[in-house]
Amino acid sequence: MAGLSFTDDLKLGAETFISYFKDSDTKVIPLSTKGLTTIANIKCFEPILEQTKFFKEIIINSKPDKISTIGGDCGIEIIPISYLNKIYKEDICIIYIDAHADLNTPESSPSKAFHGMPLRTLLGEGNEEFIGLLFSRLKPEQICYVGLRDLDEPESNYIIQHNITTITDCQYEYVQNKIKNFKNIYIHLDLDVLDKSEYEFSMFPTNIGSSVSDVAELIRKISRQ
């Protein structure tokens, strides 16, 4: 689509999803009209905060037992994960299928993009306004990375310091060894985990990524648990 920005493409993609799910009980978080300024070392702070608050209200009003989210970027995760972690009394494993760790704080982030901060926020570190919106906080032992390959140094240090489970490829036997300790599972999937020879349309496509078939098969096996 010549002449369109990446942001325009995201909007069109979201609208396509909305039309596909129009007959279901899907809740839509509207785009914000607030300015895209950087505040507190977070780009687009105000619209992200506004949409996060809107998402939280939806969850409070609907009180779901399960949640599926589509669209946006990884910053959307702080509300559904913290909510499910609360109702499941921390008996939930977060399978984070992603090329990136999303463990930066506003101070450590080179890009200042919030989509690189959600897991660190869920762990209770980062911007206090976003932390204040959480239903609960995670513990490092609840996280299992799959496909992780592109980290900033502070993220690597955090993973080592807290001994967070990291699985390089879609090896189900290692994932199974992790999730057997939990009754509930939340799967996060960022398409940048896919090798860009198969899928190059994510915001940050990666080399030496996973295949579409391997990721799909891993999710199928996890879902059968």
C-alpha positions as CSV (number, residue, x, y, z in Angstrom):
1,M,0.0,0.0,0.0
2,A,2.1,2.8,-1.3
3,G,2.0,6.0,0.7
4,L,0.8,4.5,3.9
5,S,2.9,4.4,7.1
6,F,3.4,1.4,9.3
7,T,0.9,2.9,11.8
8,D,-1.7,3.1,9.0
9,D,-1.1,-0.5,8.2
10,L,-1.6,-1.5,11.8
11,K,-4.9,0.5,11.9
12,L,-6.1,-1.2,8.7
13,G,-5.1,-4.6,10.1
14,A,-7.0,-3.9,13.3
15,E,-10.1,-2.9,11.3
16,T,-9.9,-6.1,9.3
17,F,-9.9,-8.1,12.5
18,I,-12.9,-6.2,13.8
19,S,-14.9,-7.0,10.7
20,Y,-13.9,-10.7,10.9
21,F,-15.1,-10.9,14.5
22,K,-18.1,-8.6,14.1
23,D,-20.6,-11.4,15.1
24,S,-18.8,-12.3,18.3
25,D,-18.7,-10.7,21.7
26,T,-15.5,-8.8,20.8
27,K,-14.7,-5.6,22.7
28,V,-12.8,-2.9,20.8
29,I,-10.4,-0.4,22.4
30,P,-10.7,2.8,20.3
31,L,-7.8,4.8,19.1
32,S,-6.7,7.7,21.3
33,T,-6.6,11.2,20.1
34,K,-4.0,12.3,22.6
35,G,-0.6,13.6,21.6
36,L,2.2,11.3,20.8
37,T,4.8,13.0,23.0
38,T,7.4,11.3,25.1
39,I,6.7,11.6,28.8
40,A,8.6,9.9,31.6
41,N,10.9,8.2,29.1
42,I,8.0,6.5,27.3
43,K,7.0,7.4,23.8
44,C,3.3,8.1,23.2
45,F,2.8,8.0,27.0
46,E,-0.7,9.6,27.1
47,P,-2.5,7.6,24.5
48,I,-1.0,4.3,25.8
49,L,-2.1,5.2,29.3
50,E,-5.6,6.1,28.1
51,Q,-6.1,2.9,26.2
52,T,-4.7,0.8,29.1
53,K,-7.2,2.4,31.4
54,F,-10.0,1.7,28.9
55,F,-8.9,-1.9,28.7
56,K,-9.0,-2.2,32.4
57,E,-12.5,-0.9,32.6
58,I,-13.6,-3.5,30.0
59,I,-12.1,-6.3,32.1
60,I,-13.6,-5.0,35.4
61,N,-17.1,-4.8,33.8
62,S,-17.0,-8.1,32.0
63,K,-15.1,-10.2,34.6
64,P,-14.0,-12.9,32.1
65,D,-12.6,-16.3,33.0
66,K,-10.5,-16.4,29.8
67,I,-9.1,-13.6,27.6
68,S,-7.9,-13.5,24.0
69,T,-6.4,-10.3,22.6
70,I,-5.5,-9.5,19.0
71,G,-3.8,-6.4,17.6
72,G,-1.9,-3.5,19.1
73,D,1.6,-4.3,20.3
74,C,3.0,-6.1,23.3
75,G,2.1,-3.2,25.6
76,I,-1.5,-4.5,25.7
77,E,-0.4,-7.5,27.7
78,I,-0.2,-5.8,31.2
79,I,-4.0,-5.8,31.7
80,P,-5.0,-9.3,30.7
81,I,-2.0,-11.0,32.2
82,S,-2.3,-9.2,35.5
83,Y,-6.0,-9.9,35.7
84,L,-5.7,-13.6,35.0
85,N,-2.8,-13.8,37.4
86,K,-5.1,-12.4,40.1
87,I,-8.1,-14.6,39.5
88,Y,-5.9,-17.7,39.1
89,K,-4.1,-16.8,42.4
90,E,-0.7,-16.7,40.6
91,D,-1.1,-20.3,39.5
92,I,-0.4,-19.4,35.8
93,C,2.6,-19.8,33.6
94,I,3.2,-17.1,31.0
95,I,4.5,-18.7,27.8
96,Y,6.2,-15.7,26.0
97,I,6.8,-16.7,22.4
98,D,8.7,-13.7,21.2
99,A,12.1,-12.7,19.8
100,H,12.3,-9.9,22.4
101,A,12.3,-10.0,26.2
102,D,10.2,-6.9,26.7
103,L,12.0,-6.5,30.0
104,N,13.3,-2.9,29.8
105,T,12.4,-0.1,32.1
106,P,11.8,3.4,30.8
107,E,15.3,4.3,32.0
108,S,17.1,1.3,30.4
109,S,15.1,1.2,27.1
110,P,17.1,2.5,24.1
111,S,14.0,3.1,22.1
112,K,11.7,4.4,24.9
113,A,8.9,2.4,23.3
114,F,6.4,0.9,25.8
115,H,6.2,-2.3,23.8
116,G,9.6,-3.2,25.1
117,M,8.5,-2.8,28.7
118,P,5.4,-4.8,29.5
119,L,6.9,-7.8,31.2
120,R,9.1,-5.6,33.4
121,T,6.0,-3.6,34.3
122,L,4.2,-6.8,35.2
123,L,7.1,-7.7,37.4
124,G,6.5,-4.5,39.3
125,E,9.3,-2.3,37.9
126,G,9.0,0.7,35.7
127,N,6.5,3.6,35.4
128,E,4.4,3.9,38.5
129,E,1.2,5.0,36.7
130,F,1.2,1.8,34.6
131,I,2.2,-0.4,37.6
132,G,-0.7,1.2,39.5
133,L,-3.2,-0.1,36.8
134,L,-2.1,-3.8,37.3
135,F,-4.5,-6.2,38.9
136,S,-1.5,-8.1,40.3
137,R,2.2,-8.6,39.7
138,L,4.1,-11.5,38.3
139,K,7.0,-13.4,39.7
140,P,10.0,-14.3,37.5
141,E,9.4,-18.0,37.9
142,Q,6.1,-17.7,36.2
143,I,7.7,-16.7,32.9
144,C,8.9,-19.1,30.1
145,Y,10.4,-17.5,27.0
146,V,10.3,-19.3,23.7
147,G,12.3,-18.1,20.7
148,L,14.1,-15.3,22.5
149,R,17.0,-14.0,20.4
150,D,17.3,-10.2,20.4
151,L,18.0,-8.7,23.8
152,D,19.4,-5.5,25.3
153,E,22.1,-5.9,27.9
154,P,19.9,-4.9,30.9
155,E,17.3,-7.5,29.8
156,S,20.0,-10.2,29.6
157,N,21.3,-9.3,33.0
158,Y,17.8,-9.4,34.5
159,I,17.1,-12.9,33.0
160,I,20.4,-14.2,34.4
161,Q,19.9,-12.6,37.8
162,H,16.4,-14.0,38.2
163,N,17.0,-17.3,36.5
164,I,14.1,-16.9,34.1
165,T,13.4,-20.0,31.9
166,T,14.5,-19.4,28.3
167,I,13.9,-21.9,25.5
168,T,15.6,-21.1,22.3
169,D,13.4,-23.0,19.9
170,C,9.9,-24.4,19.8
171,Q,10.9,-27.5,21.8
172,Y,7.7,-28.7,23.5
173,E,9.4,-31.1,25.8
174,Y,11.2,-28.2,27.6
175,V,8.0,-26.1,27.6
176,Q,6.1,-29.1,29.1
177,N,8.7,-29.4,31.8
178,K,7.9,-25.8,32.8
179,I,4.1,-25.8,32.5
180,K,3.6,-29.0,34.5
181,N,4.0,-26.9,37.6
182,F,1.0,-24.7,36.8
183,K,-2.8,-25.3,36.4
184,N,-3.2,-22.4,34.0
185,I,-1.4,-21.1,30.9
186,Y,-1.3,-17.8,29.1
187,I,0.3,-17.8,25.6
188,H,1.8,-14.5,24.3
189,L,2.7,-14.6,20.6
190,D,4.6,-11.9,18.9
191,L,5.0,-12.6,15.2
192,D,8.5,-11.3,15.2
193,V,9.5,-14.7,16.6
194,L,9.0,-16.0,13.1
195,D,12.0,-16.1,10.7
196,K,11.6,-13.2,8.3
197,S,12.2,-15.5,5.4
198,E,8.7,-16.8,6.2
199,Y,7.1,-13.7,7.7
200,E,8.6,-10.3,7.3
201,F,5.6,-8.1,8.2
202,S,6.2,-7.6,11.9
203,M,7.6,-4.4,13.2
204,F,11.0,-6.0,14.0
205,P,11.4,-9.1,11.9
206,T,14.3,-11.4,13.0
207,N,16.8,-13.7,11.3
208,I,17.2,-17.3,12.5
209,G,13.6,-17.2,13.8
210,S,11.1,-20.0,14.1
211,S,9.0,-21.4,11.3
212,V,5.3,-20.9,11.1
213,S,4.7,-24.6,11.4
214,D,6.9,-25.0,14.4
215,V,5.1,-22.2,16.3
216,A,1.7,-23.4,15.3
217,E,2.5,-27.0,16.4
218,L,3.9,-25.8,19.8
219,I,0.7,-23.8,20.5
220,R,-1.4,-26.8,19.6
221,K,0.5,-29.0,21.9
222,I,0.3,-26.5,24.8
223,S,-3.4,-26.1,24.2
224,R,-3.9,-29.8,24.7
225,Q,-2.4,-29.8,28.2
